[in-house]
Amino acid sequence: MPNAHNIRTLNDTDVITATELRALYLFGVTLKDGDGNDMPDSTLTHYIKSAMRWLEAEIPGLIFNES
């Protein structure tokens, strides 16, 4: 289980994984679609990667290295 003491580098594929996002920031939040299906990790991963690309475009010199 991820915790606040995990050390991650910018060389990791994602700044935060979907599992870490759920455990550290979205605990107690139910993410379901209209049919009651859980939101898959792949959807959260897509949003994380999109946010990383947006930050790279907005902040000069910021580059996230993907493995």
C-alpha positions as CSV (number, residue, x, y, z in Angstrom):
1,M,0.0,0.0,0.0
2,P,1.4,3.4,-0.9
3,N,2.1,5.9,1.8
4,A,3.3,9.5,2.2
5,H,6.9,8.2,2.8
6,N,7.3,6.6,-0.7
7,I,10.1,8.2,-2.6
8,R,9.6,8.6,-6.3
9,T,11.8,10.3,-8.9
10,L,10.9,12.2,-12.1
11,N,12.3,9.2,-14.0
12,D,9.4,7.1,-13.1
13,T,6.8,6.7,-15.8
14,D,4.1,8.6,-13.9
15,V,4.5,11.3,-11.2
16,I,1.9,9.3,-9.3
17,T,0.2,6.0,-10.2
18,A,-3.5,5.4,-10.3
19,T,-3.1,3.2,-7.2
20,E,-1.3,5.9,-5.3
21,L,-3.8,8.5,-6.4
22,R,-6.7,6.4,-5.1
23,A,-5.0,5.5,-1.8
24,L,-3.5,8.9,-0.9
25,Y,-6.0,11.4,-2.3
26,L,-9.2,9.7,-3.3
27,F,-9.8,7.4,-0.3
28,G,-13.5,7.3,0.4
29,V,-14.4,8.6,-3.0
30,T,-16.4,6.2,-5.2
31,L,-15.6,6.6,-8.8
32,K,-18.3,4.9,-10.9
33,D,-19.9,5.4,-14.2
34,G,-23.7,5.7,-14.8
35,D,-24.0,1.9,-14.8
36,G,-22.3,1.4,-11.5
37,N,-19.0,0.2,-13.0
38,D,-15.7,1.2,-11.2
39,M,-13.5,3.6,-13.1
40,P,-10.5,1.6,-14.4
41,D,-7.0,2.5,-13.5
42,S,-6.3,3.1,-17.2
43,T,-8.7,6.1,-17.1
44,L,-6.9,7.6,-14.2
45,T,-3.5,6.9,-15.8
46,H,-4.8,8.7,-18.9
47,Y,-5.7,11.8,-16.8
48,I,-2.3,11.7,-15.0
49,K,-0.4,11.6,-18.3
50,S,-2.5,14.4,-19.8
51,A,-1.8,16.5,-16.7
52,M,1.9,15.8,-17.1
53,R,1.9,16.9,-20.8
54,W,-0.1,20.0,-19.9
55,L,2.4,21.0,-17.2
56,E,5.3,20.4,-19.6
57,A,3.6,22.8,-22.1
58,E,2.9,25.5,-19.5
59,I,6.1,25.5,-17.5
60,P,9.3,26.3,-19.5
61,G,12.0,23.8,-19.0
62,L,9.9,21.2,-17.2
63,I,10.4,17.7,-18.7
64,F,9.1,14.5,-17.3
65,N,11.3,11.6,-18.4
66,E,9.3,8.5,-19.4
67,S,10.9,5.1,-19.1
